[in-house]
Amino acid sequence: MGSPWEGAVIYSRKPSVTHMEYCTTLERLGLGKLSSDISKSRASVMGLRVTKDVKDYPNGTPVQISIDVTRKKQKTRLDGIIKTVISLGCNRCGEPAAECIFSNFSLLLSEEPTEEPEIIDMEASFKEGFKSFNGSNQWVQEDDDDASIDWDDRLYFPLEEKEIDISKHIRDLVHLEITINAICDPRCKGICLKCGTNLNTSSCSCKEDVEKKDYGPLGNLRKQMQQKSSYSQ
């Protein structure tokens, strides 16, 4: 069986196009568990909409992707930004919380097969990033942004192919934005640590126990030393 995200975002080779806009949904990327009424509502407030082209999930949480295309010799670079909203559990009360995502990414599509070297020669890599200046022994850094792109973001895109599926990379970028620090509201009161009552919706009848702060195994050291001092006197 194919992966759930396959076909969600397809880049088509078009020499005359330098900018592209895509729309998909969390459901199409196989991230339906991160979609809820909360994420859909927040996305609507942000102006994100599911386009008519997304016929399989018209009511899903939209994922908007903007890509700038730069063509070089035997290479095509895609620099883009992902905008969407995911639904996570609030760190305080556990209720659904909307987490807005604005994530940048870069992909390098090469007409030649790309393979990460097993052994990296640091000296050679250092010199490749520099070039001689006026034939002297001085070195000047070469402006090559492609060197900063991870090997996982370098894809083989042979010239005879007209399309390439970049859905997995988009999915992974959204997945990386999952955090345990999501909060449903800055004013969230959380839950009672004793009875589990959501303090945002109802009050708690538990009595608050004021406990003396304990500073670990040395917390009573001062008291013990004072007792020994009084005994010695």
N, CA, C and O of each residue as an XYZ file, in Angstrom:
932
protein
N       0.836     -1.199      0.000
C       0.000      0.000      0.000
C       0.865      1.241      0.000
O       1.923      1.275      0.629
N       0.418      2.244     -0.697
C       1.167      3.490     -0.772
C       1.060      4.288      0.511
O       0.173      4.047      1.330
N       1.950      5.224      0.680
C       1.926      6.072      1.867
C       0.746      7.040      1.793
O       0.345      7.432      0.697
N       0.184      7.430      2.931
C      -1.023      8.283      2.918
C      -0.788      9.665      2.353
O      -1.732     10.329      1.927
N       0.483     10.118      2.343
C       0.753     11.483      1.875
C       1.105     11.544      0.391
O       1.224     12.637     -0.163
N       1.275     10.397     -0.264
C       1.690     10.402     -1.668
C       0.640     11.096     -2.537
O      -0.559     10.845     -2.414
N       1.116     11.963     -3.404
C       0.220     12.665     -4.318
C      -0.380     13.931     -3.748
O      -1.123     14.625     -4.442
N      -0.073     14.252     -2.485
C      -0.665     15.447     -1.880
C      -0.074     16.726     -2.462
O      -0.787     17.705     -2.681
N       1.249     16.711     -2.715
C       1.919     17.879     -3.291
C       2.860     17.400     -4.393
O       3.843     16.711     -4.120
N       2.559     17.764     -5.631
C       3.347     17.363     -6.794
C       3.956     18.603     -7.447
O       3.242     19.536     -7.814
N       5.288     18.602     -7.587
C       5.937     19.698     -8.302
C       6.077     19.318     -9.773
O       6.614     18.259    -10.098
N       5.597     20.180    -10.653
C       5.680     19.949    -12.095
C       6.735     20.864    -12.703
O       6.790     22.059    -12.412
N       7.562     20.278    -13.546
C       8.629     21.041    -14.182
C       8.044     21.969    -15.252
O       7.534     21.511    -16.275
N       8.125     23.277    -15.002
C       7.644     24.276    -15.945
C       8.685     25.388    -16.024
O       8.760     26.224    -15.123
N       9.492     25.412    -17.091
C      10.608     26.361    -17.184
C      10.206     27.820    -17.049
O      11.006     28.632    -16.584
N       9.002     28.172    -17.438
C       8.600     29.581    -17.424
C       8.037     30.030    -16.082
O       7.778     31.218    -15.888
N       7.845     29.101    -15.160
C       7.217     29.426    -13.878
C       8.286     29.569    -12.800
O       9.122     28.683    -12.625
N       8.255     30.691    -12.078
C       9.220     30.931    -11.005
C       8.569     30.966     -9.618
O       9.261     31.047     -8.603
N       7.251     30.904     -9.584
C       6.550     30.884     -8.297
C       5.316     30.008     -8.428
O       4.613     30.042     -9.438
N       5.060     29.206     -7.367
C       3.925     28.286     -7.396
C       3.217     28.309     -6.054
O       3.840     28.482     -5.006
N       1.893     28.131     -6.104
C       1.076     28.066     -4.907
C       0.352     26.719     -4.881
O      -0.215     26.281     -5.882
N       0.383     26.083     -3.728
C      -0.285     24.799     -3.556
C      -1.240     24.882     -2.374
O      -1.050     25.676     -1.453
N      -2.264     24.049     -2.422
C      -3.161     23.902     -1.283
C      -3.477     22.426     -1.096
O      -3.888     21.746     -2.037
N      -3.284     21.939      0.115
C      -3.663     20.579      0.456
C      -4.275     20.631      1.851
O      -4.600     21.716      2.331
N      -4.438     19.512      2.500
C      -4.992     19.480      3.849
C      -4.160     18.544      4.718
O      -3.398     17.719      4.216
N      -4.320     18.687      6.019
C      -3.636     17.780      6.937
C      -4.062     16.339      6.684
O      -3.262     15.412      6.817
N      -5.331     16.160      6.317
C      -5.844     14.813      6.054
C      -5.149     14.177      4.859
O      -4.824     12.990      4.895
N      -4.918     14.940      3.812
C      -4.258     14.409      2.618
C      -2.796     14.080      2.883
O      -2.213     13.232      2.208
N      -2.203     14.751      3.865
C      -0.809     14.499      4.220
C      -0.669     13.370      5.232
O       0.433     13.094      5.705
N      -1.770     12.722      5.564
C      -1.718     11.636      6.536
C      -1.612     12.125      7.959
O      -1.172     11.385      8.839
N      -2.017     13.385      8.204
C      -1.928     13.987      9.534
C      -3.317     14.351     10.051
O      -3.506     15.379     10.703
N      -4.270     13.499      9.751
C      -5.641     13.765     10.155
C      -5.824     13.879     11.662
O      -6.743     14.557     12.123
N      -4.955     13.220     12.442
C      -5.063     13.283     13.898
C      -4.761     14.686     14.435
O      -5.125     15.020     15.562
N      -4.098     15.493     13.620
C      -3.781     16.867     14.032
C      -4.834     17.862     13.574
O      -4.699     19.068     13.780
N      -5.885     17.344     12.949
C      -6.958     18.201     12.440
C      -8.180     18.101     13.335
O      -8.562     17.009     13.756
N      -8.794     19.243     13.626
C     -10.001     19.275     14.446
C     -10.776     20.546     14.115
O     -10.339     21.362     13.304
N     -11.918     20.696     14.747
C     -12.706     21.917     14.541
C     -11.919     23.143     15.005
O     -12.082     24.233     14.458
N     -11.064     22.959     16.016
C     -10.255     24.066     16.520
C      -9.260     24.544     15.458
O      -9.126     25.744     15.221
N      -8.565     23.596     14.822
C      -7.576     23.967     13.798
C      -8.255     24.561     12.570
O      -7.726     25.491     11.962
N      -9.404     24.042     12.205
C     -10.120     24.557     11.048
C     -10.620     25.979     11.304
O     -10.552     26.838     10.425
N     -11.118     26.218     12.511
C     -11.612     27.540     12.855
C     -10.484     28.566     12.867
O     -10.647     29.671     12.349
N      -9.326     28.204     13.462
C      -8.210     29.140     13.504
C      -7.666     29.398     12.100
O      -7.285     30.524     11.783
N      -7.628     28.359     11.254
C      -7.160     28.534      9.882
C      -8.066     29.494      9.118
O      -7.591     30.295      8.312
N      -9.357     29.414      9.369
C     -10.301     30.308      8.708
C     -10.056     31.752      9.132
O     -10.124     32.661      8.304
N      -9.770     31.970     10.417
C      -9.475     33.316     10.909
C      -8.203     33.860     10.253
O      -8.096     35.061     10.004
N      -7.246     32.982      9.977
C      -5.988     33.381      9.350
C      -6.126     33.609      7.847
O      -5.190     34.071      7.195
N      -7.293     33.284      7.303
C      -7.507     33.463      5.870
C      -7.117     32.272      5.030
O      -7.046     32.377      3.806
N      -6.859     31.124      5.669
C      -6.513     29.907      4.935
C      -7.790     29.172      4.551
O      -8.655     28.925      5.392
N      -7.897     28.829      3.286
C      -9.084     28.159      2.778
C      -8.692     26.933      1.959
O      -7.637     26.904      1.326
N      -9.553     25.929      1.981
C      -9.359     24.757      1.139
C      -9.892     25.077     -0.251
O     -11.061     25.432     -0.397
N      -9.049     24.957     -1.272
C      -9.462     25.279     -2.640
C     -10.348     24.175     -3.222
O     -10.449     23.078     -2.672
N     -10.977     24.492     -4.335
C     -11.875     23.532     -4.983
C     -11.129     22.328     -5.547
O     -11.733     21.286     -5.802
N      -9.809     22.467     -5.744
C      -9.034     21.352     -6.281
C      -8.917     20.193     -5.286
O      -8.693     19.050     -5.683
N      -9.069     20.491     -4.006
C      -8.980     19.445     -2.976
C     -10.378     18.857     -2.797
O     -11.113     19.233     -1.885
N     -10.724     17.937     -3.678
C     -12.081     17.394     -3.693
C     -12.277     16.259     -2.689
O     -13.406     15.986     -2.281
N     -11.186     15.591     -2.284
C     -11.343     14.455     -1.384
C     -11.531     14.885      0.074
O     -12.175     14.179      0.850
N     -10.968     16.047      0.449
C     -11.125     16.539      1.820
C     -11.515     18.019      1.812
O     -10.743     18.865      2.263
N     -12.708     18.332      1.301
C     -13.108     19.748      1.215
C     -13.304     20.400      2.572
O     -13.260     21.626      2.678
N     -13.522     19.595      3.621
C     -13.749     20.132      4.955
C     -12.557     19.891      5.887
O     -12.699     19.941      7.108
N     -11.394     19.631      5.309
C     -10.210     19.392      6.122
C      -9.551     20.687      6.568
O     -10.002     21.782      6.232
N      -8.468     20.537      7.336
C      -7.686     21.703      7.746
C      -6.722     22.068      6.628
O      -5.884     21.246      6.258
N      -6.815     23.281      6.075
C      -5.987     23.646      4.915
C      -4.510     23.780      5.246
O      -4.134     24.200      6.340
N      -3.687     23.413      4.278
C      -2.235     23.603      4.339
C      -1.840     24.373      3.088
O      -1.939     23.848      1.979
N      -1.395     25.604      3.256
C      -1.010     26.454      2.129
C       0.501     26.429      1.969
O       1.239     26.586      2.942
N       0.962     26.229      0.726
C       2.386     26.120      0.439
C       2.736     27.087     -0.692
O       2.165     27.015     -1.780
N       3.672     27.982     -0.426
C       4.163     28.919     -1.439
C       5.618     28.570     -1.751
O       6.431     28.409     -0.841
N       5.941     28.454     -3.039
C       7.285     28.021     -3.439
C       7.854     28.955     -4.498
O       7.203     29.250     -5.501
N       9.083     29.418     -4.259
C       9.849     30.148     -5.266
C      10.810     29.165     -5.937
O      11.475     28.376     -5.267
N      10.871     29.225     -7.263
C      11.671     28.278     -8.046
C      12.879     28.996     -8.631
O      12.745     30.025     -9.293
N      14.067     28.435     -8.376
C      15.314     28.963     -8.935
C      15.987     27.856     -9.725
O      16.262     26.781     -9.191
N      16.253     28.120    -10.997
C      16.863     27.104    -11.855
C      18.331     27.409    -12.086
O      18.709     28.533    -12.417
N      19.144     26.386    -11.906
C      20.571     26.479    -12.156
C      20.962     25.351    -13.104
O      20.104     24.598    -13.565
N      22.221     25.237    -13.388
C      22.690     24.203    -14.286
C      22.462     22.819    -13.680
O      23.073     22.459    -12.674
N      21.576     22.055    -14.309
C      21.234     20.694    -13.900
C      20.624     20.622    -12.506
O      20.549     19.545    -11.915
N      20.188     21.762    -11.979
C      19.588     21.777    -10.654
C      18.402     22.730    -10.618
O      18.354     23.717    -11.352
N      17.456     22.415     -9.757
C      16.314     23.283     -9.504
C      16.134     23.397     -7.995
O      16.020     22.394     -7.290
N      16.112     24.608     -7.525
C      15.965     24.828     -6.083
C      14.566     25.336     -5.769
O      14.058     26.242     -6.429
N      13.954     24.741     -4.757
C      12.631     25.144     -4.305
C      12.746     25.727     -2.893
O      13.116     25.027     -1.950
N      12.428     26.996     -2.764
C      12.404     27.653     -1.459
C      10.964     28.030     -1.151
O      10.330     28.777     -1.896
N      10.465     27.509     -0.055
C       9.050     27.742      0.221
C       8.732     27.961      1.677
O       9.606     27.919      2.543
N       7.442     28.199      1.931
C       6.924     28.389      3.271
C       5.603     27.640      3.394
O       4.792     27.624      2.468
N       5.406     27.033      4.534
C       4.188     26.273      4.811
C       3.371     27.028      5.854
O       3.901     27.462      6.877
N       2.080     27.181      5.587
C       1.181     27.827      6.537
C       0.019     26.883      6.822
O      -0.673     26.445      5.902
N      -0.189     26.574      8.084
C      -1.320     25.741      8.473
C      -1.538     25.867      9.979
O      -0.834     26.618     10.654
N      -2.498     25.141     10.489
C      -2.785     25.113     11.925
C      -2.995     23.666     12.328
O      -3.749     22.940     11.680
N      -2.332     23.241     13.396
C      -2.517     21.883     13.892
C      -3.180     21.937     15.263
O      -3.080     22.931     15.983
N      -3.848     20.862     15.601
C      -4.548     20.773     16.879
C      -3.756     19.870     17.820
O      -3.510     18.703     17.517
N      -3.361     20.424     18.963
C      -2.593     19.684     19.952
C      -3.294     19.757     21.309
O      -4.203     20.563     21.504
N      -2.871     18.922     22.229
C      -3.421     18.961     23.571
C      -2.809     20.088     24.377
O      -1.589     20.251     24.398
N      -3.652     20.868     25.041
C      -3.167     21.974     25.857
C      -2.276     21.449     26.981
O      -2.602     20.454     27.629
N      -1.173     22.111     27.202
C      -0.215     21.690     28.221
C      -0.750     21.876     29.639
O      -0.209     21.308     30.588
N      -1.812     22.669     29.785
C      -2.345     22.952     31.115
C      -3.606     22.163     31.435
O      -3.733     21.590     32.517
N      -4.549     22.137     30.472
C      -5.835     21.487     30.756
C      -6.099     20.250     29.912
O      -7.010     19.482     30.220
N      -5.326     20.039     28.858
C      -5.498     18.857     28.024
C      -6.518     18.991     26.916
O      -6.658     18.088     26.091
N      -7.234     20.105     26.884
C      -8.224     20.326     25.830
C      -7.499     20.698     24.525
O      -6.341     21.116     24.551
N      -8.197     20.540     23.372
C      -7.556     20.875     22.083
C      -7.080     22.323     22.039
O      -7.782     23.238     22.470
N      -5.878     22.508     21.511
C      -5.291     23.849     21.385
C      -4.777     24.018     19.960
O      -4.179     23.102     19.395
N      -5.014     25.192     19.383
C      -4.577     25.476     18.011
C      -3.136     25.974     18.018
O      -2.792     26.889     18.766
N      -2.303     25.371     17.187
C      -0.905     25.773     17.061
C      -0.660     26.204     15.616
O      -0.714     25.381     14.703
N      -0.390     27.494     15.411
C      -0.161     28.020     14.070
C       1.248     27.665     13.604
O       2.202     27.705     14.382
N       1.364     27.317     12.322
C       2.654     26.900     11.769
C       3.031     27.797     10.599
O       2.257     27.970      9.657
N       4.225     28.364     10.671
C       4.852     29.082      9.562
C       6.262     28.516      9.449
O       7.160     28.916     10.190
N       6.449     27.595      8.530
C       7.724     26.874      8.448
C       8.365     27.062      7.078
O       7.716     26.868      6.050
N       9.642     27.440      7.067
C      10.395     27.591      5.823
C      11.094     26.284      5.462
O      11.432     25.489      6.339
N      11.306     26.071      4.181
C      12.011     24.878      3.744
C      12.708     25.139      2.417
O      12.364     26.074      1.693
N      13.685     24.305      2.111
C      14.411     24.370      0.844
C      14.662     22.952      0.345
O      15.087     22.082      1.104
N      14.396     22.731     -0.934
C      14.660     21.447     -1.575
C      15.534     21.683     -2.801
O      15.356     22.664     -3.523
N      16.470     20.783     -3.025
C      17.344     20.884     -4.187
C      17.103     19.674     -5.075
O      17.397     18.541     -4.693
N      16.565     19.923     -6.263
C      16.277     18.858     -7.225
C      17.402     18.795     -8.246
O      17.689     19.778     -8.930
N      18.029     17.649     -8.344
C      19.190     17.497     -9.215
C      18.911     16.503    -10.330
O      18.269     15.474    -10.118
N      19.405     16.827    -11.524
C      19.263     15.914    -12.657
C      20.241     14.752    -12.573
O      20.101     13.754    -13.280
N      21.230     14.892    -11.703
C      22.195     13.822    -11.479
C      21.863     13.127    -10.160
O      21.418     13.778     -9.214
N      22.074     11.803    -10.088
C      21.796     11.078     -8.841
C      22.571     11.672     -7.675
O      23.753     11.991     -7.800
N      21.904     11.815     -6.555
C      22.530     12.364     -5.355
C      22.657     11.275     -4.307
O      21.713     10.522     -4.068
N      23.808     11.190     -3.688
C      24.047     10.187     -2.655
C      24.999     10.777     -1.621
O      26.057     11.304     -1.962
N      24.613     10.682     -0.371
C      25.435     11.220      0.699
C      26.713     10.397      0.839
O      26.644      9.172      0.933
N      27.872     11.043      0.854
C      29.127     10.300      0.993
C      29.224      9.636      2.359
O      28.800     10.198      3.368
N      29.791      8.425      2.377
C      29.944      7.698      3.629
C      30.977      8.375      4.531
O      30.823      8.402      5.752
N      32.024      8.918      3.920
C      33.073      9.603      4.670
C      33.196     11.025      4.147
O      33.357     11.240      2.946
N      33.122     11.976      5.035
C      33.196     13.382      4.643
C      34.601     13.901      4.929
O      35.063     13.867      6.070
N      35.265     14.372      3.902
C      36.595     14.965      4.046
C      36.404     16.427      4.435
O      36.058     17.254      3.591
N      36.626     16.749      5.708
C      36.374     18.095      6.194
C      37.286     19.118      5.527
O      36.856     20.237      5.248
N      38.545     18.748      5.267
C      39.482     19.681      4.639
C      39.053     19.989      3.217
O      39.087     21.142      2.788
N      38.641     18.934      2.469
C      38.202     19.139      1.091
C      36.909     19.952      1.053
O      36.732     20.814      0.192
N      36.011     19.669      1.996
C      34.749     20.404      2.039
C      34.995     21.867      2.353
O      34.307     22.746      1.834
N      35.983     22.128      3.207
C      36.317     23.499      3.561
C      36.851     24.262      2.356
O      36.482     25.414      2.125
N      37.722     23.611      1.591
C      38.319     24.285      0.442
C      37.324     24.459     -0.691
O      37.420     25.419     -1.456
N      36.360     23.536     -0.809
C      35.360     23.662     -1.865
C      34.492     24.889     -1.642
O      33.969     25.469     -2.594
N      34.342     25.282     -0.388
C      33.518     26.440     -0.085
C      34.264     27.752     -0.248
O      33.706     28.815      0.023
N      35.509     27.699     -0.683
C      36.315     28.899     -0.862
C      36.960     28.897     -2.242
O      37.068     27.851     -2.881
N      37.386     30.064     -2.697
C      38.061     30.186     -3.981
C      39.203     31.187     -3.857
O      39.168     32.073     -3.003
N      40.191     31.051     -4.690
C      41.349     31.942     -4.612
C      40.966     33.336     -5.087
O      40.041     33.509     -5.881
N      41.710     34.339     -4.576
C      41.395     35.723     -4.888
C      42.616     36.367     -5.543
O      43.663     36.517     -4.913
N      42.467     36.753     -6.841
C      43.541     37.410     -7.598
C      44.842     36.603     -7.621
O      45.936     37.163     -7.679
N      44.695     35.272     -7.573
C      45.868     34.413     -7.674
C      46.746     34.418     -6.453
O      47.821     33.819     -6.480
N      46.339     35.065     -5.385
C      47.159     35.117     -4.179
C      46.850     33.925     -3.294
O      46.061     33.056     -3.666
N      47.462     33.882     -2.136
C      47.238     32.794     -1.201
C      46.049     33.055     -0.285
O      45.714     32.231      0.566
N      45.416     34.210     -0.468
C      44.259     34.521      0.348
C      43.049     33.783     -0.190
O      42.955     33.500     -1.385
N      42.123     33.475      0.707
C      40.907     32.757      0.322
C      39.692     33.606      0.668
O      39.652     34.254      1.714
N      38.721     33.596     -0.204
C      37.486     34.342     -0.007
C      36.327     33.360     -0.083
O      36.272     32.511     -0.974
N      35.399     33.487      0.865
C      34.289     32.548      0.908
C      33.413     32.654     -0.341
O      33.066     33.747     -0.790
N      33.073     31.512     -0.874
C      32.233     31.455     -2.069
C      30.768     31.438     -1.668
O      30.375     30.705     -0.761
N      29.978     32.228     -2.331
C      28.558     32.342     -2.005
C      27.806     31.194     -2.668
O      27.418     31.289     -3.832
N      27.606     30.126     -1.934
C      26.903     28.961     -2.464
C      25.934     28.474     -1.403
O      26.304     27.684     -0.534
N      24.693     28.943     -1.471
C      23.702     28.594     -0.464
C      23.290     27.128     -0.549
O      22.790     26.566      0.425
N      23.496     26.512     -1.703
C      23.083     25.117     -1.867
C      23.837     24.190     -0.919
O      23.335     23.123     -0.565
N      25.035     24.587     -0.507
C      25.835     23.730      0.375
C      25.181     23.566      1.739
O      25.479     22.606      2.450
N      24.299     24.478      2.115
C      23.655     24.416      3.426
C      22.434     23.496      3.444
O      21.877     23.242      4.513
N      22.013     22.998      2.297
C      20.839     22.136      2.221
C      21.216     20.720      2.658
O      22.202     20.160      2.179
N      20.438     20.150      3.559
C      20.701     18.800      4.051
C      20.581     17.781      2.925
O      19.883     17.995      1.933
N      21.281     16.670      3.109
C      21.241     15.617      2.089
C      19.849     15.012      1.953
O      19.465     14.561      0.874
N      19.098     15.004      3.048
C      17.735     14.473      2.976
C      16.825     15.353      2.139
O      15.769     14.906      1.690
N      17.224     16.600      1.924
C      16.427     17.543      1.136
C      16.943     17.701     -0.292
O      16.564     18.635     -0.998
N      17.814     16.775     -0.712
C      18.320     16.761     -2.087
C      17.716     15.548     -2.806
O      17.960     14.400     -2.434
N      16.937     15.828     -3.823
C      16.192     14.773     -4.506
C      16.669     14.609     -5.944
O      17.040     15.571     -6.615
N      16.645     13.365     -6.390
C      17.012     13.054     -7.773
C      15.797     13.306     -8.663
O      14.752     12.675     -8.504
N      15.954     14.232     -9.596
C      14.867     14.619    -10.501
C      15.400     14.601    -11.934
O      15.758     15.649    -12.473
N      15.454     13.415    -12.558
C      16.035     13.305    -13.900
C      15.285     14.156    -14.917
O      14.094     14.431    -14.771
N      16.005     14.559    -15.935
C      15.465     15.485    -16.925
C      14.246     14.923    -17.635
O      13.340     15.672    -17.998
N      14.214     13.608    -17.838
C      13.077     13.012    -18.549
C      11.797     12.985    -17.711
O      10.707     12.778    -18.244
N      11.931     13.195    -16.399
C      10.750     13.229    -15.532
C      10.164     14.644    -15.527
O      10.900     15.630    -15.477
N       8.860     14.728    -15.577
C       8.188     16.028    -15.591
C       7.592     16.392    -14.237
O       7.281     17.559    -13.997
N       7.429     15.411    -13.346
C       6.833     15.662    -12.043
C       7.598     14.920    -10.960
O       8.214     13.885    -11.216
N       7.551     15.461     -9.743
C       8.160     14.802     -8.602
C       7.289     15.047     -7.372
O       6.795     16.154     -7.157
N       7.112     14.006     -6.573
C       6.263     14.080     -5.387
C       7.097     14.583     -4.203
O       8.053     13.927     -3.790
N       6.732     15.744     -3.664
C       7.442     16.304     -2.508
C       6.559     16.266     -1.256
O       6.808     16.988     -0.290
N       5.540     15.428     -1.283
C       4.580     15.370     -0.184
C       5.229     14.948      1.123
O       4.909     15.493      2.180
N       6.141     13.980      1.061
C       6.756     13.472      2.288
C       7.510     14.577      3.024
O       7.450     14.655      4.251
N       8.215     15.426      2.290
C       8.974     16.501      2.923
C       8.043     17.520      3.573
O       8.338     18.036      4.651
N       6.919     17.808      2.919
C       5.945     18.731      3.496
C       5.349     18.136      4.766
O       5.201     18.826      5.775
N       5.015     16.872      4.710
C       4.444     16.179      5.860
C       5.424     16.186      7.039
O       5.043     16.466      8.175
N       6.681     15.877      6.751
C       7.683     15.821      7.813
C       7.884     17.187      8.472
O       8.091     17.271      9.683
N       7.822     18.259      7.671
C       7.988     19.605      8.216
C       6.853     19.957      9.176
O       7.080     20.559     10.225
N       5.638     19.579      8.809
C       4.504     19.829      9.693
C       4.646     18.988     10.964
O       4.367     19.457     12.068
N       5.081     17.750     10.791
C       5.223     16.840     11.926
C       6.256     17.351     12.920
O       6.116     17.134     14.123
N       7.288     18.024     12.432
C       8.335     18.547     13.307
C       7.847     19.697     14.189
O       8.492     20.038     15.181
N       6.715     20.291     13.829
C       6.194     21.423     14.585
C       5.365     20.989     15.792
O       4.880     21.835     16.543
N       5.198     19.686     15.986
C       4.443     19.202     17.141
C       5.220     19.524     18.419
O       6.399     19.190     18.537
N       4.561     20.166     19.357
C       5.212     20.585     20.591
C       4.372     20.191     21.796
O       3.165     19.979     21.680
N       5.018     20.093     22.956
C       4.289     19.764     24.186
C       3.941     21.029     24.961
O       3.392     20.957     26.060
N       4.257     22.172     24.394
C       4.040     23.444     25.090
C       2.837     24.208     24.565
O       2.700     25.399     24.845
N       1.964     23.556     23.813
C       0.788     24.237     23.279
C      -0.162     24.626     24.420
O      -0.338     23.876     25.380
N      -0.765     25.806     24.296
C      -1.700     26.304     25.297
C      -2.966     26.772     24.591
O      -2.897     27.505     23.605
N      -4.119     26.349     25.094
C      -5.388     26.707     24.446
C      -5.687     28.186     24.579
O      -6.289     28.786     23.688
N      -5.264     28.785     25.703
C      -5.503     30.206     25.953
C      -4.490     30.684     26.983
O      -4.215     29.970     27.948
N      -3.925     31.886     26.800
C      -2.958     32.372     27.793
C      -3.539     32.452     29.203
O      -2.800     32.407     30.186
N      -4.861     32.569     29.299
C      -5.517     32.655     30.608
C      -5.966     31.303     31.133
O      -6.682     31.240     32.132
N      -5.562     30.220     30.481
C      -5.972     28.877     30.891
C      -5.544     28.606     32.332
O      -4.387     28.817     32.694
N      -6.495     28.134     33.153
C      -6.232     27.862     34.565
C      -5.749     26.438     34.806
O      -5.314     26.103     35.908
N      -5.825     25.599     33.772
C      -5.358     24.231     33.923
C      -6.365     23.353     34.646
O      -7.558     23.652     34.670
N      -5.875     22.262     35.238
C      -6.730     21.320     35.956
C      -6.245     21.186     37.397
O      -5.089     21.465     37.714
N      -7.153     20.757     38.248
C      -6.781     20.491     39.632
C      -5.903     19.247     39.680
O      -6.265     18.209     39.126
N      -4.779     19.343     40.322
C      -3.852     18.218     40.377
C      -4.349     17.097     41.288
O      -3.783     16.004     41.293
N      -5.409     17.367     42.062
C      -5.952     16.332     42.948
C      -7.127     15.593     42.328
O      -7.124     14.366     42.236
N      -8.137     16.356     41.902
C      -9.353     15.715     41.393
C      -9.462     15.726     39.876
O     -10.317     15.040     39.317
N      -8.603     16.500     39.194
C      -8.620     16.531     37.734
C      -9.681     17.427     37.142
O      -9.932     17.349     35.940
N     -10.314     18.272     37.930
C     -11.348     19.179     37.427
C     -10.734     20.249     36.533
O      -9.701     20.834     36.859
N     -11.387     20.494     35.401
C     -10.950     21.571     34.518
C     -11.374     22.895     35.136
O     -12.562     23.216     35.179
N     -10.414     23.651     35.605
C     -10.706     24.894     36.318
C     -11.201     26.010     35.408
O     -11.605     27.067     35.891
N     -11.175     25.788     34.096
C     -11.704     26.781     33.153
C     -13.220     26.706     33.050
O     -13.876     27.692     32.713
N     -13.777     25.529     33.344
C     -15.210     25.325     33.164
C     -15.967     25.179     34.474
O     -17.179     25.394     34.513
N     -15.278     24.821     35.539
C     -15.942     24.666     36.834
C     -14.940     24.892     37.960
O     -13.726     24.820     37.767
N     -15.488     25.167     39.144
C     -14.630     25.388     40.304
C     -14.305     24.074     40.981
O     -14.979     23.063     40.784
N     -13.265     24.113     41.776
C     -12.799     22.902     42.446
C     -13.047     23.041     43.943
O     -12.820     24.104     44.520
N     -13.511     21.967     44.566
C     -13.809     21.985     45.997
C     -12.663     21.451     46.841
O     -12.763     21.379     48.066
N     -11.591     21.083     46.188
C     -10.441     20.558     46.934
C      -9.796     21.675     47.736
O      -9.714     22.814     47.276
N      -9.335     21.341     48.952
C      -8.635     22.315     49.779
C      -7.163     22.347     49.367
O      -6.529     21.315     49.149
N      -6.666     23.530     49.273
C      -5.266     23.684     48.898
C      -4.381     23.486     50.125
O      -4.528     24.165     51.141
N      -3.474     22.548     49.998
C      -2.521     22.296     51.072
C      -1.266     23.106     50.819
O      -0.625     22.984     49.775
N      -0.928     23.934     51.791
C       0.280     24.738     51.684
C       1.424     23.955     52.301
O       1.478     23.773     53.517
N       2.328     23.498     51.466
C       3.436     22.693     51.920
C       4.699     23.537     51.995
O       4.940     24.420     51.172
N       5.479     23.238     52.993
C       6.745     23.936     53.150
C       7.691     23.488     52.053
O       7.768     22.301     51.736
N       8.413     24.440     51.474
C       9.330     24.110     50.395
C      10.437     23.210     50.897
O      10.994     23.422     51.975
N      10.745     22.214     50.110
C      11.802     21.274     50.450
C      12.910     21.415     49.427
O      12.667     21.313     48.224
N      14.097     21.644     49.887
C      15.214     21.855     48.981
C      16.077     20.611     48.864
O      17.305     20.699     48.834
N      15.436     19.456     48.797
C      16.179     18.216     48.586
C      16.758     17.662     49.871
O      16.315     18.032     50.959
N      17.736     16.785     49.765
C      18.309     16.129     50.946
C      18.980     17.089     51.916
O      19.191     16.727     53.073
N      19.327     18.309     51.486
C      19.974     19.289     52.353
C      18.986     20.306     52.916
O      19.376     21.299     53.530
N      17.689     20.035     52.693
C      16.679     21.000     53.099
C      16.674     21.284     54.594
O      16.439     22.422     55.000
N      16.932     20.260     55.434
C      16.895     20.436     56.891
C      18.288     20.562     57.496
O      18.448     20.444     58.711
N      19.278     20.796     56.676
C      20.654     20.847     57.166
C      20.853     21.984     58.176
O      21.493     21.808     59.212
N      20.293     23.142     57.852
C      20.462     24.286     58.748
C      19.844     24.022     60.113
O      20.424     24.364     61.144
N      18.652     23.407     60.113
C      17.982     23.112     61.363
C      18.768     22.104     62.194
O      18.888     22.237     63.412
N      19.310     21.077     61.499
C      20.092     20.071     62.202
C      21.366     20.673     62.805
O      21.747     20.317     63.920
N      22.017     21.569     62.087
C      23.240     22.197     62.585
C      22.938     23.085     63.793
O      23.738     23.156     64.726
N      21.795     23.755     63.780
C      21.424     24.595     64.898
C      21.155     23.752     66.148
O      21.499     24.150     67.261
N      20.528     22.572     65.950
C      20.248     21.683     67.076
C      21.548     21.177     67.682
O      21.690     21.153     68.905
N      22.522     20.762     66.824
C      23.793     20.273     67.319
C      24.552     21.375     68.057
O      25.227     21.102     69.050
N      24.447     22.606     67.585
C      25.133     23.727     68.211
C      24.576     23.998     69.622
O      25.326     24.309     70.546
N      23.258     23.873     69.765
C      22.649     24.102     71.077
C      23.012     22.996     72.060
O      23.163     23.249     73.255
N      23.156     21.747     71.550
C      23.531     20.637     72.417
C      24.957     20.805     72.927
O      25.246     20.528     74.091
N      25.849     21.262     72.046
C      27.252     21.416     72.422
C      27.446     22.508     73.457
O      28.370     22.447     74.269
N      26.570     23.514     73.428
C      26.669     24.581     74.391
C      26.142     24.145     75.773
O      26.153     24.937     76.715
